[in-house]
Amino acid sequence: MKKILALGLCICMTAAVSACGSGQGQTAAGTVPAQAAVEKTAEGSGGETGTSDGNTEGAGAAGETGAGDSRSAEMDAPVQTEPLLVYLNDFDGVIGDLFKEATGYDVEVVAGNGAETMSRIEAEKSNPQWDVVWIDSMYDVYNLSGDGSLLTGWEPENAANLTEFSKGLVPDNKCCWPTDIHAAGVLVYRTDKYDQSSAPRTFADLTDEAYAGQVGMADPGVAAPAYPLAAYFFDRLGMDGGKAYFNQLLSQGLKVYPKNPQVVQALASGEVSIALLQETNAYDMVAGGEPIQILWPEEGAPGSTRVAAINAGSDQMEIAKLFVNFLLDPATQQKLVDTGDEGYFEPSVNGVNRKAERDENAKMAVADIEWGAKNEAEIKAWFADMSAQ
């Protein structure tokens, strides 16, 4: 259907030129949002704007643009014939309304967990329907760039806002952009069983026999945040060192649950008293009155990075670029902290206030994106085999 609509788009752009002559901002195909024209990101330039022939002479300073320039900007703005289709995690569906409010463009959200989203993308390989994917599975998304599925070599204007830590998460081919990082596993313990003197303080402490049978975590092969958790240890310790670390924990009764909500249940019931737990779940437990203490290890908590990437074959390329650029706006990330479904995270850009409850000294540690993507299948397979024994 998108191919058919491409012809309609060309016709609609012709109509847009006629409409501009009468001072109207509408075309037969749909709205041409004025703000989107201003924010339009140029191909490969990181946000350059101007007239269609690139000549900006006589345009004047900001705020001095005349009526003729406004009409030209509207002519340059991409015309939307159908909603931008965004595949994302099963939270933060509010992003569609935020983008619509800011730009006037419509977004259709298809939500699911990381595994479901990647399976959907794989099933559509011969006829992709999505325009943007925005999920926690950084390594899976990076692997999509290997066969040309993703737009590469493009940099959003708002990439200039990235923190130093987040800049290090951008792959060399620029196929995806980090929008936030949350802890895939902070250390948590039940305060009715341990105190500060007896609780584990580091990840290495978990191998102490004193904690045998008391530790739980989510399955790296099932839960999207759990693979970045495991990948951190394998990247930091090496493949052999990572296997030795988890072998030790498994031999001491490490309990592996499908996802983090099951880890929460195990902690709440007392089935386990220590866990490597996703930070949102941990803070929700504390807010709910559970006797849980959260500890951010000095070496850093393994982070799960949420990234946005664009389908290389999208027929809404300019609007998709606007969307990714919008996600890297500090104002957008602040709204996600304040009103999003999972507001406990480390923003990827400067100028955003974290949740007040979150440790101001929280430190993240993330496995290299290329290393994590290359070794994902092996690590997940090994972990599945060992957990089943």
N, C-alpha and C positions, 0 to 999 in steps of 0.2 A: 504494500500500500504506500510505503514511503517513497518508492520509486515513482509511482503515479503522481504523488503529491508534488514531486520535484517539478514536473511540468507546470502544475498549477502555481507553484511558487514563482516561476519565471513570469507567468501571466500577471500574477498579483503584484510583482515588483513594477511592471509597466503601469499598472493601475495606480500604484503608489506615487509615481512621478506626476501623473495627472492630478491626483488628489492634492499633492503638495502645492500645485499652482493655485488651488482655491483656498489654501490655508487650512485644510482639514488634516487631522492626524489619524484617519482611518483608511483602510483599504478594503477591498472586497474580501481579502483573505483573512484579515484580522488586524489587531492593534499594532501600531508601530510605536512602542513606548519611548518617549523623549529621553527619560533618564537612562534607558538602556543604550541609546545612541551615544550619550556622553561617556558611559562606562565601557563602551565597546573595546575589546582587546584586539589589537591587530595581530595578524599571523606572525608568530615568532619574534615579536618585538617587545612583548611585555607591556601592552597597554597604550601604544601610540594611537592617537586619534587625529582626524582631520577630514578634509573634503575628499571626494572620491578620486580626484586626480593628484592628491598628496600635496597640493599647493596651499600653504597656510598663510601666505602673505596677505596682510590687510584684515586678518581675522580679529585683531585687537586683543587686549588683555582679557583675563577671565572676568566674566560679568559684563563685558561690553559687546557681546555677540548680538548682532542685529537680527531682524526678522528673517532676512534672506538666509543667513547662516543657520538659523534654527530649522528652516525648511530643508536645507541641505543635509543637516544632521539627521532629520527624520527620514530622508531618502536613503541615507547610508545605513540606518538601523535595520537589522535582520527582521523580516516579517515572519511571524509564527503561524503555521497552518495547523499544528497539532501540539499537544503538550510535550514538553521535554520529558523523556522517559528515564527516570533515575532508579537504579537498583541500589538499595541500601539496607543496612542492618534493621532489625525489627525494633527500632527506636528512633527518635528524632524525626518523625514524620512531619513535625511542625515546619521543617525547612521549606516545604512547598509554599506555605502561606507567607513565610518570611521573604522568599525570593519574589513571589508575586507582588507583594507590597512594595518591594524595593525597585523592581524593574518593570512590572506589568506583564511579565511572561508567565505562562502556566506550566506547572510541573505535575507529572503523574508519578507517584511513588509506588514501587513494587518492593515491599519489605519482606525480609526473611533473615535467617541466621547466615553466617558465613558459608557454611557447607551448602545450604539451599541455594544461595545466590550464585555461587560458583558452578553448581550443577546446572542451574538455569542457563547461565552463560554458555556452558559447554554444549548443552542441548540445542542452543540456537546458533551454533558455530557457523553453519552454512547460510543462515539468514538472521543475523543479529537484530534484535528489536530495541535494545537499550541504547541510550545516548551517553549516559554517565553511570559509572559504578562508584559507590562511596561506602566502603565497608572497612571493618577492622583487619581484614586478612591481607596485610601488606605484602606478604611473600607470595600468596596466590595471585594477587593482582599483578605483581611484577612479572610473574611467569607468563602472563597473557601477552606481554610485550615481545616474547620470543618468536611468535608467529605473525607479528604485524597487526595484532588485534587492537592495539592501543595507539593513540596519537603520541608521538615522541618528538623531542626536540623543541617543544614549545614551553615558554615560561610565562605564567600569569603576572600581571603587573603587581599584584599584592604579594608576590613571592618576596618582594623587598622587605616585607614585614616579618619574615620568618626569624625565629630565635636562632641563636648559634647552634643549639642542640638540634633543632629541626632541620637546619640547613644540611647537617650531616646525614639526614635520613633521605634526602632526595637522591634517587639513583642517577647515574651518569647520563642515561638516555632520556631523563626527564619524562618518563612515562606516567608517573603518578606523583601526587603532591600531598604531603602530610597535613592533616587538618587538626589532629589532636592525638595525644598519647595518654593512655590510662594504664595504671599498674595492673598487669595481668596477674600478679601475685605479690601482695604484701603479706608479711607475717602476721598472723592473728592467733590469739590464744584465749582460752577461757580463764577469766580472773578468779573463778571459784576453785580452780585447780592449781594455777600457777600465779606467782607474783613476779615483780621485776627481777628478783634475785634468782628465781628458779626457771623462768621462761627462756626459751631460745632467743638469742640476740642476733644471730647471723644465720645464713642458709647452711653454712658448714655445721652449725650446732645441731641441725636436725638429724644428723647421723649419730648423735649420742644415744647410747642404749637406753638412757633415761626416758627417751621419748618414743621408744618402740611401741608400735601399735596405736599411737595417738595422733598421727599425722595424716591429713587428707589433702587431696588436690583434684582438679578437673582433668579429664582425659585429653591429652594433646591431639588425639586423632578425631575427637568429636567436638569439643568446645573451641570456638574460634580464638579466644584469648589464651587458651592453654598451650597452643603450639608456640607462640612467641615466648611463653614462660619457659618451656623446655628448650627451645632454640637458644635462649640466652646462656643456659648452663653448658650446652654442647659447644657453642661458639667460644665461650670464656675458658672452658676446661679442655677443649679439644674433643674429638669424637670419642676417643678411648676414655678420657677423663670424665666426660658426660655420662657415658655408659656405666662407669665405675660408681659415680655418685648415685645415680638412680638405682643401680643394682643394690647398693648398700641400703638405700631407703626401702626398696621393695622387700629385701630380705628381712627387714625389721618391721614389716607389716604396714607399709605405706598403703593407704586406701585410696583407690582411684575411682572417682565418680564421673558419670557422663558429662555433666555440666556444673557450673558454679552454683546454681540453685540447689542442687543435690548436696553440694559441700556445705551450704548454709544449713540445710536440714540436719545434716550429720553433726554440725557444730551445735545447733540449737538443742538437739536431743542428747548430746553428750557422747555420741558414738565416737567422735574424735574430739580432741581438746585443743589441737593445733592445726593450722591449715595455711596453705599458700592460696590466698583468696583474692579474686578480682576486687579492686578497691571500692567500686560502687556497691557491691554486695556487702563488703565489710562495713562501710559507713552506714548503710541501711540497717544492718544488724544493731549497731550502736544506737542509732536513732530510734530503733524499735525497742530499746531497753534490754537487749541481750547482754549478758556479762562477758563482753568481748573487748579485748584491748588490741589496738592496731599498732604495729611496729614497722617503721620504714628503715630497713637495714642501711647502714652507712655506705655499703658498696653500691646501693641503688636497687630499686625494685624492678624486676623485668617488666618492660613496657610493651603494650600492644598498640601499634600505630594504626590509626585510621587514615586511609588515603582515598583520594579522589582521582579517577582516571577517565579519559574520554575515549569512546569507541572511534577508531580510526575511520570507520565508514559512516559515521553519523551524518545525516542530512540536515542537522541543526547545529553545525559545527560552531558558529559564532555564538549562539545562545548557550551551548554547552561550555564554551570558554568563559562566558560571563558567569555561569553558575559556579565553576571551579574557582574563579577569581573571587566571587562572592563568599565562598567558604573560607577564604584566606583573609577576609576583612575582619579586623579586630572587633568591630561592632557586631558582626554575625556571631563570632565565637563567644562574645560576652552574652548574647541572648541565649545561646545554647547552654552556657554555664548556668544562667539564671532561670531559664524556663524549659530546657531540654529534659528528655526522659532520663538521661544519664549525665548529669552535670559535673560529676567528679572526674576531672581529667586535667592534664597539663596542656594548655593551649599551645598551638604551634606557632602563634605569632605574638609579637610584643604588644603591650597595651591592654591586656585582658586580666581582670581580677579573678583569682581562683575562688572556689568555695571557702567560706570562712573556717569551716571545720577541718579542712584539709591541712596537713602539716606543711607549714611554710618552708620547711627544709627538705621536703620530699624530693628524692633524687631518682631519676629514671636510668635504666640500663637496657639497651636494645641491641639484639644481634644484627650484624651487618645484613643489609637487605639482599644483596646478591648471594652471600653465603647461606643465609637462611632459606632463600628460594631454591638454591641448588640442592640443599641437603634435606629439604622438607619431607620428601617421600621416604627416604631412608630412616630418618628419625622417627616418623610416625609409625612406620612398619616395625621398627625395633621395639618401640614402646608398646605397641599392641601385642607383640609376641611375648614380651616380658610380663605385661600386666595379666595376660591370660594364664600364666603358669601358676 
